[in-house]
Each structure stands twice: as C-alpha cells, then as structure tokens.
Amino acid sequence: MFGIFESHLNIYSWFPKMEKTTFDVSLVHFLLMFGYKLFSLYYPLYLISIGFSVMNIGSIYLLTYSVIAISSLAINHYIRKFNPSKVAAFGIAGYGVFALMMLLSRNIYVFYLAQIVLGFSAAAWLVSLKLILMKSKSKSKSKSFGWFYSMPHYASVVAPLIGGAVILKFGFTGVFILSLVIQFANAFYAYSRLSGNENISHNNKECRKEGPKNNYKKIYHETKKDGVLIFLLISVFSALILGGIYRAFFVIFLENLSFSQNDVIKFIALASVAYLPLSVIVIKIIEKLKNRKIISGGIIAEGFFTIILGAFSSVMNLFGFFVVMTVGSLGALATGSGKSAFLSRRFQKCKEEASVIDTILATLGPALGGLIGGVAISSLGFEKTFLFAGIIVFILGTISWFIKVKT
C-alpha cells in the first residue's frame, strides 16, 4: 500500500536529503509513536482516574524504563543472531500486546505485567532501529538521528487529537483497540520494509568474535580513562532525567493550572505543529556542527527554558507555555541526536554495544526522572521542582560546552 503512494507522490521528496534507510526507520518510528501517542498523553490522567497517586505514577514510569534498560542487554544477545528488522518487528508487536493486556483485564497484577511487556518491547525496537541507523551509510549520523527523534513530535500533531476524540466517545477501551490494530500492522510493515535495508554483517570481525562481555569491558576502560567523556555523559544523563520529569508530569502540571482536557489537546497539537518546520531547521543546523556542540547546546536550551518555566509559570500565559515547551523539545532533539551520533562514532568498532548503551542512557534517565519528579513534586511542588532541576541541567550543559572531548 505504501509503495503505491511512493510511486505516485514521490514521498521521499517531502523530506530534504533523507537517505532511504533513514526514511524507512523514521516512518516505522512515526507509526509506532502514532499508535502509542493515541493514549500516552492521557496515560497519567488515566492512572489518576483509576486510583494512582503522583508518587505511584513516578514508580510506574520507573518500572517501565528500568525494564527497557535491563532488557537492552538481553536484546544485544539476540540482535547478533537475528536480523535487526525481526527484533524491531517483535518489539513493535509487543506494543500491540500491551494494548491487548490493558483491554482484557483491570487486575493489578496484569497491569504491572503489561508495563513489563511494554518495557521489554521498547528495548527491542529501540536497540534495533538505532543499530540500523548506526550501521547505515548516511553522510551525517546527527541528521539521521535528528529525523528519528523528531518522529514522536510529528506523531503528536494528530495522534492526541484522534485519541482524545476516541476516548471521549468510547473511553480508553476504544483507544486501546485502535492502538492494537496500528501496532500489529506496523510490526508487519517494519519487518517487510527494513529486512533488506540494513547491513547485518558486523563491521569489525574481532569485535564480533570476542562477544558482548569483552566489548563492554573495552568500552568501560576507554570511558574510565577519559574523565571529560564521563562528565559529558553525566550532563546528557541529567538532561534525560529532566525529560523524564516532563514526560511523567507535564500534563498533570497543566491540569493543575486549571487547563481542561480540550485545552491540553489543543496545546499539545499546536506545539507539535510548530515543531514541524522548526525541527527541520534544527536538523539542518546540527548537520554542520560537531556532536559535542550539538549535545551541549541542547542541554543548555533544555535547562534554560525549564528555569523559565519554574520561575514564571504562575504568571505565564498559554503562549508562554507554548514557547517553553516548543524550544525545550527542540533542545531535547539536539541532545538526543547528538548523543546517538556521538556514541556511534566514538564506539564505531562495536555498534551493537553502542546502540545498547545509547538505549540504556535514554531510558534510565527518564526512569529516574519519573521517580525523582514524583518525590520532588510531592514535597516542593511543580514550580520549584522545575526551577531547581533546570538550574542543575543548565550549569552542567554550560560547563560541557567549554570542555574538549574526542569524537
């Protein structure tokens, strides 16, 4: 079906200078996020509606993201034996299984088991899709990952609107059914589309022969010798924690400020629409910058605008929140794409392990963010939590801008 659209509409021309593999991986990511974001924006509100507290919500996010981080190590084993497209398709199908489990039972044990299934599934497709991009012959890894990390925001343009309408009409049962259908269809599409794209042969035979354990030791010793590299990774990790606080609690924060559900839907959709042209500009900019500058610039932007949010949220109007959220998302785009490109280049001899490390960083950060955010918001409130977290991230990002690290 997609081939018909491509042949008649030249769909690749819509995205400037995007290589075929980058396009295919990004489209799969878009469809996955579209199916997930039908309900994910409202998920914290759903959890509150069924009796969970803010602290409970933080622990649920911690569970899911911790499972992703731990499962990534197991995925590294299977991804050496199977085509990465198979592992990616398996993970995407797992999102459909998650939706099915949420439909079939409201039992608390089934609920927590569903979060574990979701975490393992996310590890499978994250590691696999990132590995395919790392091994692709793109001219700019930063640009490729820039497109990849933009897809959730592109999905946010319409998915929350459709999901919100379905929830209003049919409740969460309806939106879980719709998500299930999309995820299973996307799993089939991902396997058929990606199976011929990536070079599944290992670029370094010695790395493959020694196995993951020894490769991780090599990476550990190399990282341990470079204190600057450690500081840069700490700075990235702090920004990811900040992102976790946003992800788990920003919608609740807006509701706390008396925004209605319709206001939240319109707000998220408007911010996502604005993100579309701005993300293209950012991708073009980061293509010309060094990975370290991309990372540090993104961290600084995330920290600065979170400080603004924490300091002025009580007097900020809707336009102010719109600007803060949009620029913060662009900063996260720069940080994420720079991080993935940096790890791909720095550990290019063992890209399977680099993909796993990238996934662990990208999931443990939000996991801790959900936990820390739940504790901090319960004690300090939203404004002070955003303010203090933003200051820490901004300082780390500023210092990282001036240090030199081998890329």
Buried (B, 14 or more C-beta within 10 A) or exposed (E): EEEEEEEEEEBBEEBEEBBEBBBBBBBBBBBBBBBBBBBBBBBBBBBBEEEBEBEEBBBBBBBBBBBBBBBBBBBBEBBBEEBBBBBBBBBBBBBBBBBBBBBEEEEEEEBEBBBBBBBBBBBBBBBBBBBBBBBBEBEBBBBBBBBBBBBBBBBBBBBBBBBBBBBEEEEBEBBBBBBBEBBBBBBEBBBEBBBEBBEBEBBEEEBBEBEBEBBBEBBEEEBEEBEEBEBBBEBBBBBBBBBBBBBBBBBBBBBEBEBEBEBBBBBBBBBBBBBEEBBBEBBEBBBEBBBBBBBBBBBBBBBBBBBBBBBEBEEBEEEBBBBBBBBBBBBBBBBBBBBBBBBBBBBBBBBBBBBBBBBBBBBBBBBBBBBBBBBBBEEBBBBBBBBBBBBBBBBBBBBBBEBEBEB
